[in-house]
Amino acid sequence: MDDCIGKTNYGVKMAEIQSNAKPFHIAKIQYASNWNEGGTEAANFYLNLTKQLYVYRIPFVSRNPK
């Protein structure tokens, strides 16, 4: 199985942010899973692993970024 987590940044103006400012960053996190095994059982197994990763990452992302 090949896994990939990608991040797309939507721009940050680091030179304009004061050093004492609260950190904030807007980005999109992307998940991808690929496997070479055929069949429903393998698909369900790898989809479940991907869902577990997604659930694990929930506490680390903002729900309502401003």
RASUL-V357664 format. One record per residue. N is the residue number from 1. PHI is phi in degrees with one decimal (none if undefined). Layout:
n-><N N>
phi-><PHI PHI>
This chain:
n-><1 2 3 4 5 6 7 8 9 10 11 12 13 14 15 16 17 18 19 20 21 22 23 24 25 26 27 28 29 30 31 32 33 34 35 36 37 38 39 40 41 42 43 44 45 46 47 48 49 50 51 52 53 54 55 56 57 58 59 60 61 62 63 64 65 66>
phi-><none -107.8 -114.4 -146.8 -121.0 -113.6 -133.7 -106.1 -85.0 -108.8 93.5 -138.6 -98.7 -58.3 -67.4 -95.3 -96.0 -68.1 -66.0 -98.6 -75.6 -69.6 -63.7 -153.7 -148.3 -102.3 -154.7 -109.4 -98.0 -118.6 -115.6 -144.2 -133.4 -128.5 -141.2 -103.4 -83.6 -94.0 101.2 -66.2 -62.2 -64.9 -60.6 -62.6 -60.5 -73.2 -64.6 -63.7 -60.7 -64.7 -63.8 -63.4 -62.1 -59.2 -64.3 -60.1 -80.1 -52.1 -64.8 -95.7 -122.4 -78.9 -85.2 -134.1 -65.9 -114.3>
